[in-house]
Amino acid sequence: NNSSGVDLTLTNINIENGYSSSNGAGIYQSGGALNLVDVSLSDNQSVNHGAGIYVSGGSVDGDNLYFYNNDSYVHGGGVYATNSNVALHDTYFKSNSAYSKGGGIRAWGADVTLTDTRFYSNGADEDRDEVGGGSAIALDDGSSLSASTLGTGDYDCEFQYNWDSADDIGAAILLQDSSTADFDDCDFYEDGSISYDNRYFDIHNGDSGFWYEYDNTSVFCDAED
């Protein structure tokens, strides 16, 4: 729990089986810079947000991270970021879930940059109340996402078999309230869709790139052939 706003660096550790009656069962970061290298966060559980990592008003830089089976009862199973900057490289999100939005990542007024990062079998709307979305990533309140494949990590930019019980608004990526997303050389399998204001684009692997903008919410996708 780092609520004092100081900078923190963690290297080569496992953070697992944490529990929080509020936010950030694995890591709670308020202000300051959080630097993570070779860190695994697994089987953490938060009653509210960010079972793996909760960051507010700070920054997270991560390289070679593994998020597995983290579960939030509200938003952001893997990561919840508000008014923060998050940059992750060579990272794998697997089987993380949120009862509402953002099984992998939930961003609220945050900027998220992902390179060589894979999302596999993450889920949203776990309580099946049809209020959810963004099984891999959910963006809100003017958040921005940049996801790309650099080819310098163990993974490509991939979204595969992520699931969502909120059929009317669920998607691999959910954008709301003037949020934006940019995908470069990314693959979408099975769950390949983007949702914004109940409008969808299917972007399964092999589709050509596209640009779409509606009500200040925009998406650019340069899909891999």
Number of C-alpha atoms within 10 A of each C-alpha: 11 15 12 10 15 13 14 13 12 13 13 11 12 15 16 19 15 18 19 19 12 15 27 30 30 28 22 21 26 21 20 20 21 23 16 20 17 16 19 21 25 24 20 28 30 28 19 23 33 37 39 38 26 27 31 21 17 21 25 24 16 22 20 20 21 20 27 24 25 33 34 36 24 25 32 39 43 38 29 31 29 22 19 23 22 24 18 21 26 24 26 23 26 24 24 33 35 37 28 31 34 38 43 38 30 32 31 21 21 26 23 23 18 21 24 25 28 24 28 22 21 32 33 38 28 25 15 14 11 17 18 30 34 34 39 38 30 32 31 19 16 19 27 24 22 16 23 22 23 17 12 11 16 13 19 22 27 21 28 19 19 29 26 32 22 22 14 14 20 29 33 31 24 28 29 21 17 19 25 22 22 17 20 18 18 26 24 23 17 15 23 20 20 22 22 25 13 13 11 15 14 14 22 18 17 13 15 12 15 12 10 10 12 11 10 11 19 18 21 16 19 18 20 18 11
